[in-house]
């Protein structure tokens, strides 16, 4: 193998690591940003027409995501104490597109901290001129419904769910 081809292979591997790190940082930033009420920064994690599909609400575009963070309900959670604890994602790169799956726990203070919900998360992301951005994030509560584990398994095409 020539030095040039070895260097090209090394650059390709480095770019993949850098992409995965940037995507992971984007996903992990959601919790601290949403819990501190940084609405524009939360919305900025998505492309301008990105979709955030939570089983409780569907948001299309940055303005709707921004409005969710600014909403009275969300502001009450912040004022009362809440934490969106985002687990590390499993990222799969495909050029300028990527997918990731993971979990989020929403903990709220109700005379002590309690788990409000645990969700499965599936992200579709795209490299843009401003770095990686979410195209679509789908969350489903892990309450026994089939679509939640199906959402996680969809990230692993060769996986077979046993029911």
C-alpha positions in Angstrom: 0.0 0.0 0.0 1.4 3.4 -1.0 1.9 6.2 1.4 -0.7 8.2 -0.5 -3.3 5.5 -0.2 -2.5 4.9 3.5 -2.8 8.6 4.1 -6.2 8.8 2.2 -7.5 5.8 4.3 -6.4 7.5 7.5 -8.1 10.7 6.5 -11.3 8.8 5.7 -11.2 7.1 9.1 -10.5 10.4 10.9 -13.4 12.1 9.1 -15.7 9.2 10.2 -14.6 9.6 13.8 -15.0 13.4 13.6 -18.5 13.0 12.1 -19.6 10.5 14.8 -18.3 12.8 17.5 -20.1 15.8 16.1 -23.4 13.9 15.8 -23.0 12.5 19.3 -22.3 16.0 20.7 -25.4 17.3 18.8 -27.6 14.6 20.3 -26.2 14.9 23.8 -26.6 18.7 23.7 -30.4 18.4 23.5 -30.9 17.7 27.2 -28.9 20.6 28.7 -30.3 23.0 26.0 -34.0 22.0 26.4 -33.7 22.0 30.3 -32.2 25.5 30.3 -34.9 26.9 28.0 -32.5 27.7 25.1 -35.3 27.5 22.5 -33.5 28.8 19.5 -30.5 26.6 20.2 -32.7 23.5 20.6 -34.5 24.4 17.3 -31.1 25.0 15.7 -30.2 21.3 16.2 -32.6 20.6 13.3 -32.6 21.6 9.6 -35.0 24.5 9.0 -37.8 22.2 7.9 -36.8 19.3 10.3 -39.3 17.2 12.0 -39.5 16.3 15.7 -42.1 13.5 16.2 -42.9 12.7 19.8 -45.9 10.5 20.5 -47.4 13.4 22.4 -46.8 16.1 19.7 -45.6 16.5 16.1 -43.4 19.5 15.3 -42.4 20.5 11.8 -39.8 23.2 11.3 -37.7 25.2 13.7 -40.4 27.6 14.7 -42.6 24.8 16.1 -39.7 23.2 18.0 -38.8 26.6 19.4 -42.4 27.1 20.4 -42.4 23.8 22.3 -39.5 24.9 24.4 -41.1 28.3 25.1 -44.5 26.7 25.8 -46.1 27.2 29.3 -46.0 23.4 30.0 -42.3 23.2 29.2 -41.5 26.4 31.2 -43.4 24.9 34.2 -41.1 21.8 34.0 -38.0 24.0 33.9 -39.3 26.1 36.8 -40.2 23.0 38.9 -37.0 21.2 38.1 -36.5 18.7 35.2 -33.8 16.8 33.4 -33.8 15.2 30.0 -31.1 12.6 30.5 -29.9 11.6 27.0 -28.1 8.3 26.7 -25.1 7.9 24.4 -26.4 7.2 20.8 -25.4 4.4 18.5 -24.5 6.3 15.3 -24.3 4.9 11.8 -22.7 7.0 9.0 -23.5 6.8 5.3 -21.6 9.6 3.6 -23.4 12.9 4.3 -26.4 11.1 6.0 -26.5 9.3 9.3 -28.9 7.6 11.7 -28.7 7.2 15.4 -30.7 5.5 18.1 -30.7 5.8 21.9 -32.8 6.6 24.9 -33.9 9.7 26.8 -35.2 9.8 30.4 -37.3 12.8 31.4 -37.1 13.3 35.2 -39.3 15.9 36.9 -39.4 17.2 40.4 -42.7 16.4 42.1 -41.8 16.6 45.8 -38.8 14.6 44.8 -37.5 13.5 41.5 -39.6 11.0 39.5 -39.3 9.5 36.1 -42.0 11.1 33.8 -41.1 9.1 30.7 -38.5 6.9 29.1 -38.3 7.1 25.4 -36.7 5.3 22.4 -35.2 7.9 20.0 -34.4 7.5 16.3 -32.6 10.3 14.6 -32.0 10.9 10.9 -29.2 13.5 10.3 -27.6 15.3 7.4 -24.3 17.1 6.9 -25.0 20.7 6.0 -22.9 23.8 5.4 -23.3 24.5 9.1 -22.4 21.0 10.3 -24.6 18.0 11.1 -28.3 18.8 11.7 -31.3 16.6 12.5 -33.7 16.0 9.6 -36.1 13.9 11.7 -36.2 12.8 15.3 -38.8 10.3 16.3 -39.4 9.5 20.0 -41.7 6.8 21.3 -42.4 6.1 25.0 -41.2 2.8 26.2 -44.5 1.7 27.8 -44.9 -1.7 26.1 -46.2 -0.5 22.7 -44.6 -2.4 19.8 -43.5 0.7 17.9 -41.0 1.6 20.6 -38.7 -1.4 20.3 -39.4 -1.5 16.5 -38.1 2.1 16.3 -34.8 1.0 18.0 -34.5 -2.1 15.9 -35.0 -0.2 12.6 -31.5 1.2 13.1 -30.0 -2.3 12.8 -31.2 -3.7 9.5 -29.8 -7.2 10.1 -31.4 -7.4 13.6 -34.3 -9.8 14.1 -36.8 -9.0 16.9 -38.1 -12.0 18.7 -41.7 -11.5 19.9 
